[in-house]
Amino acid sequence: MVPHISSSLCIKLRLSLLLAMTQLLSLSYALQPCRLSAKTTRLYASKAEHDVKNIAIVGGGLAGMSAAYHLLEKIQGSSITIIDKAGPGEGGASAVAGGLLHPFSPRGKLLHLGVEGLNAANRLIGAANRHQPNCVLRDQLYRVALTEKNVDQLKDTANLYPKYATWVSPDEIESNCRPSSDSILGGVLFSNGCKVIHVPTYIQGLWSACQEMSNGRATWCVEDSPISQSNYDWEKRLSEFDTVVFAAGSGLFQDSILKKDATDFPAEIVRGQSIEFSYPSSSDYTNEALLCGKYFAPLPGSGRVLLGATHEWKEEALDRSTVMEELKQRSYDLAPFIWDKGSVQNITVGYRVQSRRGKFGRMPIIGQSVHNDIHPNSWMFTGLSGRGLIYHGVYGDILSNAIIAKTESVVLNDNPDALWWKP
């Protein structure tokens, strides 16, 4: 016997079904990019469900993504909003970086926190690699010697740090790298955690890891037009957050984000232009990463290589011909095949904040903002200079501990010299 269902119950069931469908459609919409204006987009992991710690990170490059990952990892229920002029891996100096990860200076000396930086970076790369397996292009790279002084320096490196550096003869470099240059006198092979990263893909992967870890509380805001205006009201824009991290690199200054904190700031903006080459895929060129002042680094795809980079301090950028001439003069002996047989596909431009040289060379700028004129609880993470890959992980970890403890004394506990930049 079929049970009788009253008309009132049928209506209730239909209303329940309609409500469920409406909620499902609303959830589907929330998962899609939401237009804030013609040039402002919000990319949602999903809508936050709880009242959580609300953190804004201005800048989604290496520094910003490291800060986001560590904060999400350590603060249960935290909410992270990235504010940037472009999407993940699409803008700023990080998007055009060479991607060479190793813990040594150009003279082969181990950097301050070099090993710690290598380990921290590889942990983040592992997280990103689960979402973007192609972000790692090589698991080794070469620094070559072009003078007898270079030979002595790099042999010392191999003797002191055999875990990461191995001396290789000119014949071995010729066999492994096909540089076809008699000027190369040998070099060191960096490995065991040293690698070549495609930084844009890596940032995309790390953002995906942040989305996964956030349980729906990670948001990426693309706000190009508004934040490029010198009169943009950052104080109002950031008022909804209880914590702010300024990690936008050169954008902090070029877009006039910082006001009082920009006065007498211990850093300068440096422009770097690099050349993207293609070369005949039928050649036996192995496209290994080579460093010696300038660098050749592989790019994704077949027969593509990046040569970088100029160092420009003047306001007016070098023109294309001058860039070509300068980089050829400094790199021809490193890879003559690329210059003789390759074709220029593009010239990229990036701006980075280069901190002043101190006790340990050029160190990142981390800690609480000096003036807090934009937000009462704001922090700085910038000035990675040319060491973004080696330092973004370890210093993002240190900074996140300080933010959680609500005191930068934690920064000093981890690194007594970290606040070198403060007056």
PyMOL commands that set and color helices and strands:
alter all, ss='L'
color gray80, all
select helices_A, chain A and resi 7-30+62-74+93-96+114-129+133-135+148-160+170-177+199-214+224-227+234-237+251-254+260-262+320-331+336-341+388-405+409-414
alter helices_A, ss='H'
color red, helices_A
select strands_A, chain A and resi 34-37+40-44+54-58+79-84+100-101+136-138+141-144+165-168+187-190+195-197+218-223+243-246+267-278+290-291+295-298+304-308+343-355+357-358+361-362+365-368+378-382
alter strands_A, ss='S'
color yellow, strands_A
deselect
rebuild
show_as cartoon
